[in-house]
Structures are given as C-alpha cells and as structure tokens.
Amino acid sequence: MCSAIADPARTENDGTSLLDRIVTEPVRVVETRADREIALFGSEHRAIAGAVPRRRAEFGTVRWCARAALDELGIAAVPILPGERGAPIWPDGVVGAMTHCTGYRAAALARASDVAALGVDAEPNEPLPAGVLGIVASAEEAEALATLPRRGIAWDRVLFSAKESVYKAWFPLARRWLGFEDAVVAVHPDGCFTAAVDPRLAVGVSPDRYDGRWFAGSELVVTAVTVPT
Ligand SMILES: CC(C)(COP(=O)(O)OP(=O)(O)OC[C@H]1O[C@@H](n2cnc3c(N)ncnc32)[C@H](O)[C@@H]1OP(=O)(O)O)[C@@H](O)C(=O)NCCC(=O)NCCS
C-alpha cells in the first residue's frame, strides 16, 4: 500500500498544481491550463502536419510543458517525437509521460537514474460515457468502485485514468500492448491505487505490480504511476 501525499478530497484552489499533489521529487512536473506558443522543431512539425488545430494545440502545448520540465532537469530542448505506438521518444537518460485533456496539459519527467518509468493521465471528473466502464473494467473492479464513498468523485473515471497511467508507464518498459482486461486496478479512497498486471505479460524489466496515486479536483481527475529504478 502506498501512502497518499495529499488529502485527495482537498480543494484544488490552494495554488498547488494538480499533479504536484501526487508526484514528488525527483519527478519534475509542468502543467498548464492555457495553450502556449511554442517553436516546434522541424521534425515535430512534420509529425503533426495535417492535424486539426485542436490536436496541434495540445501537441505543442504539452511539449512546451515537457521542455520546461527538461529545463528543470538541466537538459536542453530537443524534439519530442511520437515513437512506437505513440510513446514519446525522450532524450537519453530521461523518462517521462505526457497528458492532455480539455483545459489541461501536463508533462512529468525524471532522470532515468532516479526513476524507471512514469505514467500520468488527466481526465474530466465526470462519469464515463454509458457502456465504457464495461469495456475498461471487470465486473469485480466495477463492484469495488460502487463501494467507495461518493464525495463528488467520478470513481469510474479515476479507474480509467489509473489504467491509462499504468499503460504509459508499462509501454516504454515492456514495448507491448496491455489491454484494459490485462491489469486489475484497485482504487483506494485515500488517494492511492494499485495495479496488478497479468504476470504472463510482464516482460523484461516491466514489473507486474504498480503503485499509483490519484487526485480529484472539481473539474479534473489526475493519476500518476512512478516505477522505481
Ligand atoms: C495511449 C493512451 C494511453 C493515451 O491516453 P489518452 O487518455 O487517450 O490521452 P492523453 O492525452 O492522456 O495522453 C496522450 C499522450 O500519451 C502519450 N502516449 C501515447 N502512446 C503512448 C504509449 N504507447 N506509451 C506511453 N505514452 C504514450 C503521448 O505522449 C501522448 O501525447 P502526444 O501524442 O501529444 O505525444 C490511450 O489512448 C490508449 O491507447 N489506451 C489504451 C491502452 C490502455 O490504456 N490500456 C490499459 C492497460 S491497464
């Protein structure tokens, strides 16, 4: 069981960023609620060529976050291109994850000597669309959510986000697909969650157990997974 850094029911209006509530040193988090102007590298321009303006905005702004986080790590700006299955390609010696949803973009980065992998995800604090919980959760996972205290938290969305964070941490290590049915996630009301991946799928250095944290603000749910070295 992990220990929560902050009370997950605390209001988000105290100036603390959302992910900073659930991710600590040595991970560097940069997030923004507004889109930012950024000079993309040529290769990044080519990667996003033809995309609709909304996608260009989130692609650029989340890279603005990532470059700021790189700067905090003392690492110069480099192109951050989508690689295998969309996973971002980080500079040597860096691990990280990015997320964007309406009104929010964030990147979390760390030195690979400190952290093996990171996953972060942001979602609206709203119930999943009808039918989605049955796709992303087993009957047992869904039943467990139903026992959690209400408190204005969309628990199904927390579970979904937790699985997205697990996937973002899993993929760079395992380099293989992980389906929603391949990990059993237990969300705890104290701000923590655990994920148990089918051990038959855990290859190489990818662990089959992940400890994560979540926070639910009035508008957004964020989750994070940090895999220790
Ligand atoms: C890839 C995925 C996790 C992205 O999550 P999302 O909520 O749709 O979108 P987010 O905005 O939070 O994250 C998008 C970012 O994730 C990152 N990402 C995409 N594919 C990735 C991968 N294979 N591995 C790690 N990170 C990845 C990218 O940085 C991307 O931003 P970019 O395209 O601007 O570079 C999701 O679309 C997906 O494919 N999920 C299915 C797999 C899954 O979740 N399994 C659950 C296992 S328990």
The ligand as a Gaussian input file, in Angstrom:
#p B3LYP/6-31G(d) Opt

LIG

0 1
 C       -2.120000       5.905000     -25.408000
 C       -3.203000       6.270000     -24.410000
 C       -2.828000       5.664000     -23.043000
 C       -3.253000       7.804000     -24.280000
 O       -4.139000       8.201000     -23.268000
 P       -5.293000       9.285000     -23.549000
 O       -6.055000       9.474000     -22.282000
 O       -6.045000       8.880000     -24.773000
 O       -4.537000      10.633000     -23.932000
 P       -3.606000      11.571000     -23.057000
 O       -3.798000      12.950000     -23.569000
 O       -3.764000      11.385000     -21.601000
 O       -2.138000      11.091000     -23.442000
 C       -1.652000      11.281000     -24.729000
 C       -0.151000      11.133000     -24.653000
 O        0.160000       9.821000     -24.233000
 C        1.445000       9.507000     -24.732000
 N        1.406000       8.182000     -25.316000
 C        0.757000       7.797000     -26.449000
 N        1.008000       6.496000     -26.678000
 C        1.799000       6.062000     -25.672000
 C        2.381000       4.797000     -25.364000
 N        2.221000       3.709000     -26.134000
 N        3.153000       4.709000     -24.280000
 C        3.376000       5.777000     -23.470000
 N        2.831000       7.003000     -23.717000
 C        2.059000       7.123000     -24.806000
 C        1.816000      10.587000     -25.748000
 O        2.746000      11.457000     -25.152000
 C        0.517000      11.294000     -25.982000
 O        0.651000      12.668000     -26.272000
 P        1.211000      13.150000     -27.697000
 O        0.539000      12.301000     -28.720000
 O        0.867000      14.591000     -27.768000
 O        2.705000      12.892000     -27.631000
 C       -4.618000       5.735000     -24.829000
 O       -5.074000       6.423000     -25.970000
 C       -4.632000       4.263000     -25.151000
 O       -4.269000       3.822000     -26.231000
 N       -5.103000       3.412000     -24.199000
 C       -5.265000       2.011000     -24.434000
 C       -4.258000       1.189000     -23.673000
 C       -4.567000       1.204000     -22.221000
 O       -4.831000       2.232000     -21.641000
 N       -4.516000       0.034000     -21.576000
 C       -4.816000      -0.062000     -20.184000
 C       -3.879000      -1.038000     -19.563000
 S       -4.275000      -1.299000     -17.853000

